[in-house]
Amino acid sequence: MVVDFHTHTFPARIAQPAMHRLQSVSHIAAYSDGTDEGLLTAMTRAGVDRSVVLPVATNPQKVSSMNDAILALPRDERLIRFGAIHPGMPDWRGELRRLAQEGVRGVKLHPVYQEVDIDDPRTLRVLDCAGELGLTVVMHAGDDIGFPDAVRCTPRMTQRALRQVGPVTLVMAHMGGWRHWDEVAALAEHANAYLDTAFSLGSFTPLAEGDYAPGETRLLSAEAFCRLVRTFGAQRVLFATDSPWADQAQALRQFEQLPLFREEKQQILYQNALRLLKNV
């Protein structure tokens, strides 16, 4: 079994312009059209059984309507939808309670797109409340490929945040901090801190030659990746791709080639995810 803990889709009516804009900002090509159907097709091709779909609320005023739309979608056991939340919205507590009551398993925060640091008091109160409600929080961690100068969630900032909130299951995307991997090991002391593997192993391909300077497309080596897995323990790492920004089939092949034990791979590929998702 394989669970991809980090994917994105858009409603069909806005998927094409959204994908065009994001590709232009990041200078990387997408591997699907950004729709649910595109993701399901990619999952079938790759052999992925379930994908966690993460919405990103860039506007606090639109959070409730985004969640209305998410909750109204037909249930599909292959797509596990997290809720949207924005630290700057007025009724953040009420929205978190609503999502928990509706059976949503977690929420996504993106400090760069939302322009709120992870150790900002507005984010801390969301983390605290999510922990009380049993909601898992997936946090974009580290730099963002489209906004390299926006520093809003380094591992050191995450450390400060976790020391100020109650117990909360926090999944730090991109192996704990994209482009800040030398600082991630310090976060292992937090028992409820997880890593996801999205867009962190090997390298990525730019849209055009010259989009990035030599060396900028390199991500974690297999050795560095496995070192972080062993630092946290395989029981706190989740397989993830960031689809559509990575090819699920290719990401799965890369992961399977890593020099990890079979038991470790099983934990990362699905066992940890099913535990956090309560065996959906």
C-alpha positions as a printed Julia matrix, in Angstrom:
280×3 Matrix{Float64}:
   0.0    0.0     0.0
   1.1    3.6    -0.65
  -0.28   6.83    0.84
   0.88  10.17   -0.6
   0.51  12.61    2.31
   1.0   15.83    0.34
  -0.87  16.62   -2.89
  -2.81  19.57   -4.32
  -5.78  19.92   -6.63
  -7.98  22.8    -7.74
 -11.64  22.97   -8.76
 -11.92  22.24  -12.48
 -13.13  25.76  -13.33
  -9.96  27.42  -11.98
  -7.37  24.67  -12.39
  -5.98  25.84  -15.74
  -5.31  29.49  -14.79
  -4.06  28.48  -11.34
  -1.6   25.99  -12.76
  -0.39  28.46  -15.39
   0.25  31.12  -12.74
   2.06  28.75  -10.38
   4.24  27.3   -13.13
   5.23  30.83  -14.16
   6.19  31.74  -10.6
   8.14  28.57   -9.84
   9.66  27.97  -13.3
   8.87  24.26  -13.04
   6.41  22.15  -15.02
   3.47  20.37  -13.46
   2.95  16.63  -13.96
  -0.86  16.74  -14.08
  -3.55  19.3   -14.87
  -4.17  20.09  -11.2
  -7.67  18.57  -11.07
  -8.98  15.69   -8.97
  -9.24  13.63  -12.14
  -5.64  14.38  -13.03
  -4.48  13.31   -9.58
  -6.5   10.08   -9.68
  -5.0    9.25  -13.07
  -1.49   9.87  -11.73
  -2.23   7.72   -8.68
  -3.39   4.82  -10.84
  -0.29   5.05  -13.02
   2.03   5.2    -9.99
   0.3    2.62   -7.8
  -0.64   5.13   -5.08
  -3.67   3.97   -3.1
  -4.6    7.18   -1.27
  -3.59  10.83   -1.48
  -4.04  13.55    1.12
  -5.27  16.68   -0.7
  -4.12  19.93    0.92
  -5.85  23.26    0.23
  -3.96  26.53    0.7
  -6.05  29.51    1.83
  -4.26  32.68    0.75
  -7.2   34.92    1.69
  -8.67  34.72    5.22
 -12.07  35.86    3.98
 -12.39  32.84    1.68
 -11.6   30.09    4.18
 -15.19  29.25    5.13
 -16.37  29.07    1.53
 -13.35  26.93    0.61
 -14.23  24.51    3.37
 -17.9   24.55    2.36
 -16.82  23.41   -1.09
 -14.47  20.76    0.3
 -17.16  19.33    2.58
 -19.69  19.28   -0.25
 -17.5   17.18   -2.56
 -18.48  13.54   -3.05
 -16.6   11.2    -0.74
 -13.86   9.21   -2.44
 -11.83   6.87   -0.28
  -8.79   7.49   -2.49
  -8.72  11.26   -1.82
  -8.47  12.32    1.82
  -9.23  16.02    1.99
  -7.77  18.27    4.67
  -9.39  21.57    5.52
  -8.28  25.13    4.83
  -7.37  27.55    7.6
  -5.71  30.97    7.67
  -4.12  32.36   10.87
  -5.47  35.82   10.04
  -9.16  34.9     9.78
 -11.5   36.26   12.48
 -13.23  33.03   13.54
 -10.29  30.66   13.27
 -11.37  28.74   16.36
 -14.91  28.21   15.14
 -13.67  27.04   11.75
 -11.3   24.52   13.29
 -14.1   23.18   15.47
 -16.4   22.89   12.47
 -13.82  20.89   10.52
 -13.19  18.57   13.47
 -16.93  18.0    13.93
 -17.27  17.15   10.23
 -14.63  14.45   10.56
 -11.85  16.26    8.69
  -8.49  14.83    9.78
  -6.34  17.95    9.53
  -5.54  21.34    8.02
  -2.81  22.91    5.9
  -0.85  26.07    6.73
   1.52  27.82    4.33
   3.4   30.67    6.04
   4.81  32.07    2.79
   1.55  32.21    0.81
  -0.39  33.34    3.89
   2.26  35.9     4.9
   2.2   34.83    8.56
   5.32  33.4    10.23
   5.12  30.04   11.97
   6.11  31.61   15.3
   3.67  34.51   14.92
   1.09  34.51   17.77
  -1.7   34.08   15.19
  -0.14  30.81   14.0
   0.61  29.65   17.54
  -3.05  29.9    18.56
  -4.09  27.85   15.52
  -1.53  25.16   16.35
  -2.64  25.09   19.97
  -6.32  24.74   19.08
  -5.66  22.12   16.38
  -3.8   20.05   18.95
  -6.71  20.3    21.4
  -9.13  19.15   18.67
  -6.94  16.28   17.48
  -6.36  17.82   14.04
  -3.09  17.12   12.25
  -1.42  20.23   10.84
   0.64  20.02    7.65
   2.97  23.02    7.46
   4.95  24.18    4.46
   8.45  24.27    5.95
  11.5   26.11    4.7
  11.8   28.29    1.62
   9.28  28.3    -1.22
  10.51  27.74   -4.75
   8.44  30.66   -6.04
   9.41  33.12   -3.27
  13.05  32.43   -2.36
  13.44  35.61   -0.3
  10.41  35.04    1.94
  11.71  33.45    5.15
   8.7   32.55    7.29
   9.24  28.97    8.48
  12.82  27.9     9.1
  13.51  24.96   11.43
  14.68  27.41   14.11
  11.4   29.32   13.85
   9.53  26.0    14.04
  11.51  25.14   17.16
  10.42  28.37   18.81
   6.82  27.73   17.85
   6.69  24.16   19.17
   8.14  25.26   22.5
   5.23  27.67   22.97
   2.24  25.46   22.14
   0.64  22.38   23.6
   0.9   18.92   22.02
   0.03  19.09   18.33
   0.79  16.67   15.51
   2.78  18.86   13.12
   3.86  17.48    9.76
   6.72  19.62    8.48
   6.67  19.34    4.71
   9.72  19.0     2.49
  11.74  17.03    5.07
  11.34  19.7     7.71
  12.56  22.79    5.89
  13.16  23.16    2.18
  16.74  24.39    1.62
  17.28  24.52    5.42
  17.97  20.81    5.86
  21.14  21.29    7.89
  18.99  22.72   10.73
  16.21  20.12   10.75
  17.81  17.55   13.1
  17.21  19.81   16.11
  13.45  19.36   15.67
  13.65  15.63   16.38
  13.29  16.29   20.11
   9.61  17.13   19.6
   7.77  13.81   19.78
   4.78  14.95   17.7
   6.87  16.47   14.9
   6.79  14.55   11.63
   8.57  15.01    8.29
   7.03  14.54    4.87
   9.23  13.68    1.92
   7.61  16.01   -0.64
   9.89  17.61   -3.24
  13.06  16.96   -1.27
  14.99  14.06   -2.83
  17.34  14.19   -5.81
  16.75  17.17   -8.09
  14.04  18.94  -10.05
  13.75  19.97  -13.69
  13.19  23.65  -14.57
  10.84  24.71  -17.35
  13.67  26.1   -19.45
  17.44  26.03  -19.53
  18.77  29.01  -17.64
  15.86  29.3   -15.2
  18.19  28.34  -12.34
  21.89  28.74  -11.7
  24.08  25.59  -11.74
  23.46  23.53   -8.62
  20.23  25.26   -7.66
  18.08  22.36   -8.82
  19.75  19.88   -6.47
  17.79  18.7    -3.46
  18.8   16.18   -0.77
  21.16  13.39   -1.68
  20.1    9.84   -0.81
  22.67   9.84    2.01
  21.42  13.1     3.55
  17.81  12.03    3.14
  18.38   8.72    4.93
  20.31  10.5     7.67
  17.26  12.66    8.43
  15.03   9.57    8.39
  17.26   7.89   10.94
  17.5   11.05   13.06
  13.72  11.27   13.42
  13.02   7.57   13.16
  11.1    6.05   10.28
   7.96   6.08   12.45
   7.84   9.89   12.05
   8.34  10.23    8.29
   5.55  10.26    5.68
   5.86   9.54    1.98
   4.73  12.6     0.01
   5.25  14.07   -3.44
   3.71  17.57   -3.68
   1.83  16.4    -6.78
   1.27  17.94   -9.31
   4.75  19.46   -8.85
   6.37  16.04   -8.84
   5.57  12.85  -10.68
   4.18  10.33   -8.21
   5.54   7.35  -10.14
   9.04   8.81  -10.33
   9.0    9.88   -6.67
   7.95   6.4    -5.62
  10.73   4.79   -7.69
  13.29   7.15   -6.14
  12.09   6.3    -2.66
  12.09   2.55   -3.27
  15.76   2.74   -4.35
  16.87   4.23   -1.02
  19.06   2.06    1.24
  16.4    1.78    3.96
  15.16  -1.42    5.58
  11.89  -2.89    4.29
  10.21  -2.22    7.64
  11.27   1.43    7.49
   9.88   1.81    3.98
   6.56   0.29    5.0
   6.28   2.73    7.89
   6.98   5.68    5.63
   4.88   4.54    2.66
   1.66   3.88    4.55
   1.77   2.74    8.17
   2.48   6.15    9.69
  -0.1    7.81    7.45
  -2.83   5.34    8.39
  -2.07   5.88   12.06
  -2.39   9.67   11.76
  -5.47   9.39    9.55
  -7.08   6.89   11.93
  -7.02   4.06    9.41
  -9.25   5.68    6.79
